[in-house]
Amino acid sequence: MSLHADLTSVMSTLDQVFERLDEAAKELVGTNDEDLLTDIYEVERHLRQAARRLTRTLVALPES
């Protein structure tokens, strides 16, 4: 498998992680653990930043 294909697969996995984080956040709204939302949103923010960086890398990487 090429590096480009591997990194594209990572992007796909990140998309699934974003969906799961969103579901987890929705489950916490209105509960006693609602203060954990800040942590979940912070994790999501960092992962989105990493995803943007990975996207830039994929654009620059030749497909081979």
mmJSON file of the N, C-alpha and C atoms, coordinates in Angstrom:
{"data_MODEL":{"atom_site":{
"group_PDB":["ATOM","ATOM","ATOM","ATOM","ATOM","ATOM","ATOM","ATOM","ATOM","ATOM","ATOM","ATOM","ATOM","ATOM","ATOM","ATOM","ATOM","ATOM","ATOM","ATOM","ATOM","ATOM","ATOM","ATOM","ATOM","ATOM","ATOM","ATOM","ATOM","ATOM","ATOM","ATOM","ATOM","ATOM","ATOM","ATOM","ATOM","ATOM","ATOM","ATOM","ATOM","ATOM","ATOM","ATOM","ATOM","ATOM","ATOM","ATOM","ATOM","ATOM","ATOM","ATOM","ATOM","ATOM","ATOM","ATOM","ATOM","ATOM","ATOM","ATOM","ATOM","ATOM","ATOM","ATOM","ATOM","ATOM","ATOM","ATOM","ATOM","ATOM","ATOM","ATOM","ATOM","ATOM","ATOM","ATOM","ATOM","ATOM","ATOM","ATOM","ATOM","ATOM","ATOM","ATOM","ATOM","ATOM","ATOM","ATOM","ATOM","ATOM","ATOM","ATOM","ATOM","ATOM","ATOM","ATOM","ATOM","ATOM","ATOM","ATOM","ATOM","ATOM","ATOM","ATOM","ATOM","ATOM","ATOM","ATOM","ATOM","ATOM","ATOM","ATOM","ATOM","ATOM","ATOM","ATOM","ATOM","ATOM","ATOM","ATOM","ATOM","ATOM","ATOM","ATOM","ATOM","ATOM","ATOM","ATOM","ATOM","ATOM","ATOM","ATOM","ATOM","ATOM","ATOM","ATOM","ATOM","ATOM","ATOM","ATOM","ATOM","ATOM","ATOM","ATOM","ATOM","ATOM","ATOM","ATOM","ATOM","ATOM","ATOM","ATOM","ATOM","ATOM","ATOM","ATOM","ATOM","ATOM","ATOM","ATOM","ATOM","ATOM","ATOM","ATOM","ATOM","ATOM","ATOM","ATOM","ATOM","ATOM","ATOM","ATOM","ATOM","ATOM","ATOM","ATOM","ATOM","ATOM","ATOM","ATOM","ATOM","ATOM","ATOM","ATOM","ATOM","ATOM","ATOM","ATOM","ATOM","ATOM","ATOM","ATOM"],
"id":[1,2,3,4,5,6,7,8,9,10,11,12,13,14,15,16,17,18,19,20,21,22,23,24,25,26,27,28,29,30,31,32,33,34,35,36,37,38,39,40,41,42,43,44,45,46,47,48,49,50,51,52,53,54,55,56,57,58,59,60,61,62,63,64,65,66,67,68,69,70,71,72,73,74,75,76,77,78,79,80,81,82,83,84,85,86,87,88,89,90,91,92,93,94,95,96,97,98,99,100,101,102,103,104,105,106,107,108,109,110,111,112,113,114,115,116,117,118,119,120,121,122,123,124,125,126,127,128,129,130,131,132,133,134,135,136,137,138,139,140,141,142,143,144,145,146,147,148,149,150,151,152,153,154,155,156,157,158,159,160,161,162,163,164,165,166,167,168,169,170,171,172,173,174,175,176,177,178,179,180,181,182,183,184,185,186,187,188,189,190,191,192],
"type_symbol":["N","C","C","N","C","C","N","C","C","N","C","C","N","C","C","N","C","C","N","C","C","N","C","C","N","C","C","N","C","C","N","C","C","N","C","C","N","C","C","N","C","C","N","C","C","N","C","C","N","C","C","N","C","C","N","C","C","N","C","C","N","C","C","N","C","C","N","C","C","N","C","C","N","C","C","N","C","C","N","C","C","N","C","C","N","C","C","N","C","C","N","C","C","N","C","C","N","C","C","N","C","C","N","C","C","N","C","C","N","C","C","N","C","C","N","C","C","N","C","C","N","C","C","N","C","C","N","C","C","N","C","C","N","C","C","N","C","C","N","C","C","N","C","C","N","C","C","N","C","C","N","C","C","N","C","C","N","C","C","N","C","C","N","C","C","N","C","C","N","C","C","N","C","C","N","C","C","N","C","C","N","C","C","N","C","C","N","C","C","N","C","C"],
"label_atom_id":["N","CA","C","N","CA","C","N","CA","C","N","CA","C","N","CA","C","N","CA","C","N","CA","C","N","CA","C","N","CA","C","N","CA","C","N","CA","C","N","CA","C","N","CA","C","N","CA","C","N","CA","C","N","CA","C","N","CA","C","N","CA","C","N","CA","C","N","CA","C","N","CA","C","N","CA","C","N","CA","C","N","CA","C","N","CA","C","N","CA","C","N","CA","C","N","CA","C","N","CA","C","N","CA","C","N","CA","C","N","CA","C","N","CA","C","N","CA","C","N","CA","C","N","CA","C","N","CA","C","N","CA","C","N","CA","C","N","CA","C","N","CA","C","N","CA","C","N","CA","C","N","CA","C","N","CA","C","N","CA","C","N","CA","C","N","CA","C","N","CA","C","N","CA","C","N","CA","C","N","CA","C","N","CA","C","N","CA","C","N","CA","C","N","CA","C","N","CA","C","N","CA","C","N","CA","C","N","CA","C","N","CA","C","N","CA","C","N","CA","C","N","CA","C"],
"label_alt_id":[null,null,null,null,null,null,null,null,null,null,null,null,null,null,null,null,null,null,null,null,null,null,null,null,null,null,null,null,null,null,null,null,null,null,null,null,null,null,null,null,null,null,null,null,null,null,null,null,null,null,null,null,null,null,null,null,null,null,null,null,null,null,null,null,null,null,null,null,null,null,null,null,null,null,null,null,null,null,null,null,null,null,null,null,null,null,null,null,null,null,null,null,null,null,null,null,null,null,null,null,null,null,null,null,null,null,null,null,null,null,null,null,null,null,null,null,null,null,null,null,null,null,null,null,null,null,null,null,null,null,null,null,null,null,null,null,null,null,null,null,null,null,null,null,null,null,null,null,null,null,null,null,null,null,null,null,null,null,null,null,null,null,null,null,null,null,null,null,null,null,null,null,null,null,null,null,null,null,null,null,null,null,null,null,null,null,null,null,null,null,null,null],
"label_comp_id":["MET","MET","MET","SER","SER","SER","LEU","LEU","LEU","HIS","HIS","HIS","ALA","ALA","ALA","ASP","ASP","ASP","LEU","LEU","LEU","THR","THR","THR","SER","SER","SER","VAL","VAL","VAL","MET","MET","MET","SER","SER","SER","THR","THR","THR","LEU","LEU","LEU","ASP","ASP","ASP","GLN","GLN","GLN","VAL","VAL","VAL","PHE","PHE","PHE","GLU","GLU","GLU","ARG","ARG","ARG","LEU","LEU","LEU","ASP","ASP","ASP","GLU","GLU","GLU","ALA","ALA","ALA","ALA","ALA","ALA","LYS","LYS","LYS","GLU","GLU","GLU","LEU","LEU","LEU","VAL","VAL","VAL","GLY","GLY","GLY","THR","THR","THR","ASN","ASN","ASN","ASP","ASP","ASP","GLU","GLU","GLU","ASP","ASP","ASP","LEU","LEU","LEU","LEU","LEU","LEU","THR","THR","THR","ASP","ASP","ASP","ILE","ILE","ILE","TYR","TYR","TYR","GLU","GLU","GLU","VAL","VAL","VAL","GLU","GLU","GLU","ARG","ARG","ARG","HIS","HIS","HIS","LEU","LEU","LEU","ARG","ARG","ARG","GLN","GLN","GLN","ALA","ALA","ALA","ALA","ALA","ALA","ARG","ARG","ARG","ARG","ARG","ARG","LEU","LEU","LEU","THR","THR","THR","ARG","ARG","ARG","THR","THR","THR","LEU","LEU","LEU","VAL","VAL","VAL","ALA","ALA","ALA","LEU","LEU","LEU","PRO","PRO","PRO","GLU","GLU","GLU","SER","SER","SER"],
"label_asym_id":["A","A","A","A","A","A","A","A","A","A","A","A","A","A","A","A","A","A","A","A","A","A","A","A","A","A","A","A","A","A","A","A","A","A","A","A","A","A","A","A","A","A","A","A","A","A","A","A","A","A","A","A","A","A","A","A","A","A","A","A","A","A","A","A","A","A","A","A","A","A","A","A","A","A","A","A","A","A","A","A","A","A","A","A","A","A","A","A","A","A","A","A","A","A","A","A","A","A","A","A","A","A","A","A","A","A","A","A","A","A","A","A","A","A","A","A","A","A","A","A","A","A","A","A","A","A","A","A","A","A","A","A","A","A","A","A","A","A","A","A","A","A","A","A","A","A","A","A","A","A","A","A","A","A","A","A","A","A","A","A","A","A","A","A","A","A","A","A","A","A","A","A","A","A","A","A","A","A","A","A","A","A","A","A","A","A","A","A","A","A","A","A"],
"label_entity_id":["1","1","1","1","1","1","1","1","1","1","1","1","1","1","1","1","1","1","1","1","1","1","1","1","1","1","1","1","1","1","1","1","1","1","1","1","1","1","1","1","1","1","1","1","1","1","1","1","1","1","1","1","1","1","1","1","1","1","1","1","1","1","1","1","1","1","1","1","1","1","1","1","1","1","1","1","1","1","1","1","1","1","1","1","1","1","1","1","1","1","1","1","1","1","1","1","1","1","1","1","1","1","1","1","1","1","1","1","1","1","1","1","1","1","1","1","1","1","1","1","1","1","1","1","1","1","1","1","1","1","1","1","1","1","1","1","1","1","1","1","1","1","1","1","1","1","1","1","1","1","1","1","1","1","1","1","1","1","1","1","1","1","1","1","1","1","1","1","1","1","1","1","1","1","1","1","1","1","1","1","1","1","1","1","1","1","1","1","1","1","1","1"],
"label_seq_id":[1,1,1,2,2,2,3,3,3,4,4,4,5,5,5,6,6,6,7,7,7,8,8,8,9,9,9,10,10,10,11,11,11,12,12,12,13,13,13,14,14,14,15,15,15,16,16,16,17,17,17,18,18,18,19,19,19,20,20,20,21,21,21,22,22,22,23,23,23,24,24,24,25,25,25,26,26,26,27,27,27,28,28,28,29,29,29,30,30,30,31,31,31,32,32,32,33,33,33,34,34,34,35,35,35,36,36,36,37,37,37,38,38,38,39,39,39,40,40,40,41,41,41,42,42,42,43,43,43,44,44,44,45,45,45,46,46,46,47,47,47,48,48,48,49,49,49,50,50,50,51,51,51,52,52,52,53,53,53,54,54,54,55,55,55,56,56,56,57,57,57,58,58,58,59,59,59,60,60,60,61,61,61,62,62,62,63,63,63,64,64,64],
"pdbx_PDB_ins_code":[null,null,null,null,null,null,null,null,null,null,null,null,null,null,null,null,null,null,null,null,null,null,null,null,null,null,null,null,null,null,null,null,null,null,null,null,null,null,null,null,null,null,null,null,null,null,null,null,null,null,null,null,null,null,null,null,null,null,null,null,null,null,null,null,null,null,null,null,null,null,null,null,null,null,null,null,null,null,null,null,null,null,null,null,null,null,null,null,null,null,null,null,null,null,null,null,null,null,null,null,null,null,null,null,null,null,null,null,null,null,null,null,null,null,null,null,null,null,null,null,null,null,null,null,null,null,null,null,null,null,null,null,null,null,null,null,null,null,null,null,null,null,null,null,null,null,null,null,null,null,null,null,null,null,null,null,null,null,null,null,null,null,null,null,null,null,null,null,null,null,null,null,null,null,null,null,null,null,null,null,null,null,null,null,null,null,null,null,null,null,null,null],
"Cartn_x":[0.844,0.0,0.891,0.514,1.312,1.099,2.03,1.924,0.664,0.37,-0.828,-2.084,-2.15,-3.308,-3.406,-2.265,-2.259,-2.788,-2.315,-2.735,-4.194,-4.66,-6.075,-6.925,-6.444,-7.148,-7.2,-6.128,-6.102,-7.156,-7.28,-8.301,-9.697,-9.93,-11.23,-11.492,-10.477,-10.609,-10.889,-10.22,-10.472,-11.919,-12.472,-13.88,-14.784,-14.468,-15.25,-15.075,-13.862,-13.602,-14.407,-14.476,-15.265,-16.734,-17.253,-18.65,-18.849,-17.919,-18.043,-17.92,-17.03,-16.913,-18.199,-18.803,-20.064,-21.161,-21.223,-22.21,-21.969,-20.705,-20.377,-20.777,-20.511,-20.867,-22.374,-23.123,-24.584,-25.118,-24.477,-24.916,-24.677,-23.689,-23.338,-24.172,-24.771,-25.552,-26.694,-26.766,-27.842,-27.615,-26.427,-26.136,-25.214,-24.966,-24.044,-22.601,-22.324,-20.974,-20.792,-21.699,-21.664,-20.344,-19.663,-18.394,-17.324,-17.525,-16.585,-16.677,-17.735,-17.884,-16.699,-16.204,-15.053,-13.874,-13.641,-12.537,-12.769,-13.977,-14.289,-14.123,-14.605,-14.475,-13.008,-12.216,-10.794,-10.082,-10.403,-9.833,-10.235,-11.505,-11.982,-11.26,-11.051,-10.366,-8.955,-8.239,-6.878,-6.863,-7.805,-7.864,-8.227,-9.113,-9.456,-8.252,-7.487,-6.271,-5.301,-5.164,-4.303,-4.838,-6.147,-6.76,-6.491,-6.563,-6.262,-4.804,-3.923,-2.497,-2.278,-2.955,-2.848,-3.396,-4.46,-5.022,-4.003,-3.345,-2.31,-1.173,-0.817,0.23,-0.189,-1.437,-1.924,-1.922,-2.266,-2.281,-0.865,0.115,1.501,2.175,1.625,2.246,1.841,2.811,2.441,1.806,0.781,0.147,1.028,1.401,2.233,1.84],
"Cartn_y":[-1.174,0.0,1.239,2.249,3.468,4.366,5.256,6.215,7.055,7.47,8.275,7.511,6.237,5.414,5.238,5.04,4.897,6.156,7.31,8.564,8.889,8.496,8.672,7.816,6.645,5.769,6.398,7.045,7.739,8.842,9.575,10.626,10.04,8.904,8.243,7.853,7.343,6.971,8.204,9.303,10.538,10.991,10.854,11.206,10.386,9.11,8.251,8.669,9.071,9.535,10.8,11.712,12.938,12.605,11.639,11.228,10.666,9.861,9.269,10.32,11.274,12.357,13.163,13.416,14.146,13.384,12.076,11.257,11.27,11.185,11.2,12.536,13.622,14.942,15.07,14.582,14.658,13.868,12.745,11.932,12.645,13.531,14.199,15.444,16.018,17.241,16.972,17.807,17.698,16.661,16.058,15.074,15.684,14.926,15.371,15.452,14.786,14.775,15.805,16.752,17.744,18.536,18.628,19.351,18.672,17.399,16.688,17.145,17.862,18.37,19.239,20.031,20.886,20.047,18.944,18.065,17.429,16.986,16.364,17.38,18.588,19.62,19.987,19.98,20.29,19.191,17.95,16.839,16.962,17.253,17.395,18.541,19.628,20.779,20.403,19.694,19.282,18.28,17.365,16.387,17.053,18.044,18.759,19.538,20.095,20.787,19.79,18.627,17.596,17.122,17.012,16.583,17.61,18.894,19.927,19.83,19.575,19.431,18.204,17.125,15.908,16.121,16.882,17.195,17.958,18.931,19.674,18.743,17.819,16.855,15.98,15.53,14.685,15.425,16.695,17.494,17.606,17.746,17.917,16.6,15.508,14.193,13.618,13.232,12.629,11.249,10.96,9.639,8.673,7.593,6.607,5.207],
"Cartn_z":[0.0,0.0,0.0,-0.754,-0.852,0.368,0.55,1.649,1.501,0.278,0.029,0.447,0.081,0.441,1.958,2.595,4.058,4.738,4.286,4.912,4.598,3.424,3.096,4.022,4.335,5.274,6.668,7.056,8.355,8.371,7.263,7.176,7.358,6.749,6.882,8.334,8.981,10.391,11.247,10.944,11.693,11.536,10.342,10.139,11.057,11.208,12.1,13.557,13.912,15.281,15.565,14.592,14.778,15.026,14.285,14.491,15.893,16.353,17.691,18.784,18.586,19.569,19.636,18.484,18.445,19.192,18.963,19.665,21.169,21.564,22.995,23.618,22.909,23.43,23.598,22.619,22.704,23.892,24.209,25.351,26.681,26.721,27.975,28.258,27.229,27.414,28.391,29.407,30.378,31.467,31.515,32.555,33.608,34.663,35.709,35.203,34.088,33.521,32.409,32.342,31.274,31.257,32.404,32.439,31.588,31.249,30.383,28.93,28.589,27.222,26.816,27.754,27.455,27.0,27.683,27.307,25.942,25.701,24.411,23.283,23.489,22.462,22.233,23.292,23.157,22.351,22.631,21.862,20.399,20.158,18.784,18.074,18.768,18.173,17.729,18.589,18.252,17.096,17.103,16.018,14.69,14.717,13.483,12.951,13.856,13.443,12.789,13.376,12.801,11.452,11.331,10.069,8.97,9.301,8.304,7.853,8.796,8.462,7.589,7.916,7.123,5.717,5.596,4.277,3.438,4.047,3.318,2.887,3.736,3.407,2.24,2.261,1.163,-0.17,-0.118,-1.356,-1.914,-1.041,-1.474,-1.848,-1.375,-1.59,-2.944,-3.748,-5.04,-4.83,-5.62,-5.561,-6.33,-5.677,-6.37,-6.002],
"occupancy":[1.0,1.0,1.0,1.0,1.0,1.0,1.0,1.0,1.0,1.0,1.0,1.0,1.0,1.0,1.0,1.0,1.0,1.0,1.0,1.0,1.0,1.0,1.0,1.0,1.0,1.0,1.0,1.0,1.0,1.0,1.0,1.0,1.0,1.0,1.0,1.0,1.0,1.0,1.0,1.0,1.0,1.0,1.0,1.0,1.0,1.0,1.0,1.0,1.0,1.0,1.0,1.0,1.0,1.0,1.0,1.0,1.0,1.0,1.0,1.0,1.0,1.0,1.0,1.0,1.0,1.0,1.0,1.0,1.0,1.0,1.0,1.0,1.0,1.0,1.0,1.0,1.0,1.0,1.0,1.0,1.0,1.0,1.0,1.0,1.0,1.0,1.0,1.0,1.0,1.0,1.0,1.0,1.0,1.0,1.0,1.0,1.0,1.0,1.0,1.0,1.0,1.0,1.0,1.0,1.0,1.0,1.0,1.0,1.0,1.0,1.0,1.0,1.0,1.0,1.0,1.0,1.0,1.0,1.0,1.0,1.0,1.0,1.0,1.0,1.0,1.0,1.0,1.0,1.0,1.0,1.0,1.0,1.0,1.0,1.0,1.0,1.0,1.0,1.0,1.0,1.0,1.0,1.0,1.0,1.0,1.0,1.0,1.0,1.0,1.0,1.0,1.0,1.0,1.0,1.0,1.0,1.0,1.0,1.0,1.0,1.0,1.0,1.0,1.0,1.0,1.0,1.0,1.0,1.0,1.0,1.0,1.0,1.0,1.0,1.0,1.0,1.0,1.0,1.0,1.0,1.0,1.0,1.0,1.0,1.0,1.0,1.0,1.0,1.0,1.0,1.0,1.0],
"B_iso_or_equiv":[0.0,0.0,0.0,0.0,0.0,0.0,0.0,0.0,0.0,0.0,0.0,0.0,0.0,0.0,0.0,0.0,0.0,0.0,0.0,0.0,0.0,0.0,0.0,0.0,0.0,0.0,0.0,0.0,0.0,0.0,0.0,0.0,0.0,0.0,0.0,0.0,0.0,0.0,0.0,0.0,0.0,0.0,0.0,0.0,0.0,0.0,0.0,0.0,0.0,0.0,0.0,0.0,0.0,0.0,0.0,0.0,0.0,0.0,0.0,0.0,0.0,0.0,0.0,0.0,0.0,0.0,0.0,0.0,0.0,0.0,0.0,0.0,0.0,0.0,0.0,0.0,0.0,0.0,0.0,0.0,0.0,0.0,0.0,0.0,0.0,0.0,0.0,0.0,0.0,0.0,0.0,0.0,0.0,0.0,0.0,0.0,0.0,0.0,0.0,0.0,0.0,0.0,0.0,0.0,0.0,0.0,0.0,0.0,0.0,0.0,0.0,0.0,0.0,0.0,0.0,0.0,0.0,0.0,0.0,0.0,0.0,0.0,0.0,0.0,0.0,0.0,0.0,0.0,0.0,0.0,0.0,0.0,0.0,0.0,0.0,0.0,0.0,0.0,0.0,0.0,0.0,0.0,0.0,0.0,0.0,0.0,0.0,0.0,0.0,0.0,0.0,0.0,0.0,0.0,0.0,0.0,0.0,0.0,0.0,0.0,0.0,0.0,0.0,0.0,0.0,0.0,0.0,0.0,0.0,0.0,0.0,0.0,0.0,0.0,0.0,0.0,0.0,0.0,0.0,0.0,0.0,0.0,0.0,0.0,0.0,0.0,0.0,0.0,0.0,0.0,0.0,0.0],
"pdbx_formal_charge":[null,null,null,null,null,null,null,null,null,null,null,null,null,null,null,null,null,null,null,null,null,null,null,null,null,null,null,null,null,null,null,null,null,null,null,null,null,null,null,null,null,null,null,null,null,null,null,null,null,null,null,null,null,null,null,null,null,null,null,null,null,null,null,null,null,null,null,null,null,null,null,null,null,null,null,null,null,null,null,null,null,null,null,null,null,null,null,null,null,null,null,null,null,null,null,null,null,null,null,null,null,null,null,null,null,null,null,null,null,null,null,null,null,null,null,null,null,null,null,null,null,null,null,null,null,null,null,null,null,null,null,null,null,null,null,null,null,null,null,null,null,null,null,null,null,null,null,null,null,null,null,null,null,null,null,null,null,null,null,null,null,null,null,null,null,null,null,null,null,null,null,null,null,null,null,null,null,null,null,null,null,null,null,null,null,null,null,null,null,null,null,null],
"auth_seq_id":[1,1,1,2,2,2,3,3,3,4,4,4,5,5,5,6,6,6,7,7,7,8,8,8,9,9,9,10,10,10,11,11,11,12,12,12,13,13,13,14,14,14,15,15,15,16,16,16,17,17,17,18,18,18,19,19,19,20,20,20,21,21,21,22,22,22,23,23,23,24,24,24,25,25,25,26,26,26,27,27,27,28,28,28,29,29,29,30,30,30,31,31,31,32,32,32,33,33,33,34,34,34,35,35,35,36,36,36,37,37,37,38,38,38,39,39,39,40,40,40,41,41,41,42,42,42,43,43,43,44,44,44,45,45,45,46,46,46,47,47,47,48,48,48,49,49,49,50,50,50,51,51,51,52,52,52,53,53,53,54,54,54,55,55,55,56,56,56,57,57,57,58,58,58,59,59,59,60,60,60,61,61,61,62,62,62,63,63,63,64,64,64],
"auth_comp_id":["MET","MET","MET","SER","SER","SER","LEU","LEU","LEU","HIS","HIS","HIS","ALA","ALA","ALA","ASP","ASP","ASP","LEU","LEU","LEU","THR","THR","THR","SER","SER","SER","VAL","VAL","VAL","MET","MET","MET","SER","SER","SER","THR","THR","THR","LEU","LEU","LEU","ASP","ASP","ASP","GLN","GLN","GLN","VAL","VAL","VAL","PHE","PHE","PHE","GLU","GLU","GLU","ARG","ARG","ARG","LEU","LEU","LEU","ASP","ASP","ASP","GLU","GLU","GLU","ALA","ALA","ALA","ALA","ALA","ALA","LYS","LYS","LYS","GLU","GLU","GLU","LEU","LEU","LEU","VAL","VAL","VAL","GLY","GLY","GLY","THR","THR","THR","ASN","ASN","ASN","ASP","ASP","ASP","GLU","GLU","GLU","ASP","ASP","ASP","LEU","LEU","LEU","LEU","LEU","LEU","THR","THR","THR","ASP","ASP","ASP","ILE","ILE","ILE","TYR","TYR","TYR","GLU","GLU","GLU","VAL","VAL","VAL","GLU","GLU","GLU","ARG","ARG","ARG","HIS","HIS","HIS","LEU","LEU","LEU","ARG","ARG","ARG","GLN","GLN","GLN","ALA","ALA","ALA","ALA","ALA","ALA","ARG","ARG","ARG","ARG","ARG","ARG","LEU","LEU","LEU","THR","THR","THR","ARG","ARG","ARG","THR","THR","THR","LEU","LEU","LEU","VAL","VAL","VAL","ALA","ALA","ALA","LEU","LEU","LEU","PRO","PRO","PRO","GLU","GLU","GLU","SER","SER","SER"],
"auth_asym_id":["A","A","A","A","A","A","A","A","A","A","A","A","A","A","A","A","A","A","A","A","A","A","A","A","A","A","A","A","A","A","A","A","A","A","A","A","A","A","A","A","A","A","A","A","A","A","A","A","A","A","A","A","A","A","A","A","A","A","A","A","A","A","A","A","A","A","A","A","A","A","A","A","A","A","A","A","A","A","A","A","A","A","A","A","A","A","A","A","A","A","A","A","A","A","A","A","A","A","A","A","A","A","A","A","A","A","A","A","A","A","A","A","A","A","A","A","A","A","A","A","A","A","A","A","A","A","A","A","A","A","A","A","A","A","A","A","A","A","A","A","A","A","A","A","A","A","A","A","A","A","A","A","A","A","A","A","A","A","A","A","A","A","A","A","A","A","A","A","A","A","A","A","A","A","A","A","A","A","A","A","A","A","A","A","A","A","A","A","A","A","A","A"],
"auth_atom_id":["N","CA","C","N","CA","C","N","CA","C","N","CA","C","N","CA","C","N","CA","C","N","CA","C","N","CA","C","N","CA","C","N","CA","C","N","CA","C","N","CA","C","N","CA","C","N","CA","C","N","CA","C","N","CA","C","N","CA","C","N","CA","C","N","CA","C","N","CA","C","N","CA","C","N","CA","C","N","CA","C","N","CA","C","N","CA","C","N","CA","C","N","CA","C","N","CA","C","N","CA","C","N","CA","C","N","CA","C","N","CA","C","N","CA","C","N","CA","C","N","CA","C","N","CA","C","N","CA","C","N","CA","C","N","CA","C","N","CA","C","N","CA","C","N","CA","C","N","CA","C","N","CA","C","N","CA","C","N","CA","C","N","CA","C","N","CA","C","N","CA","C","N","CA","C","N","CA","C","N","CA","C","N","CA","C","N","CA","C","N","CA","C","N","CA","C","N","CA","C","N","CA","C","N","CA","C","N","CA","C","N","CA","C","N","CA","C","N","CA","C","N","CA","C"],
"pdbx_PDB_model_num":[1,1,1,1,1,1,1,1,1,1,1,1,1,1,1,1,1,1,1,1,1,1,1,1,1,1,1,1,1,1,1,1,1,1,1,1,1,1,1,1,1,1,1,1,1,1,1,1,1,1,1,1,1,1,1,1,1,1,1,1,1,1,1,1,1,1,1,1,1,1,1,1,1,1,1,1,1,1,1,1,1,1,1,1,1,1,1,1,1,1,1,1,1,1,1,1,1,1,1,1,1,1,1,1,1,1,1,1,1,1,1,1,1,1,1,1,1,1,1,1,1,1,1,1,1,1,1,1,1,1,1,1,1,1,1,1,1,1,1,1,1,1,1,1,1,1,1,1,1,1,1,1,1,1,1,1,1,1,1,1,1,1,1,1,1,1,1,1,1,1,1,1,1,1,1,1,1,1,1,1,1,1,1,1,1,1,1,1,1,1,1,1]
}}}
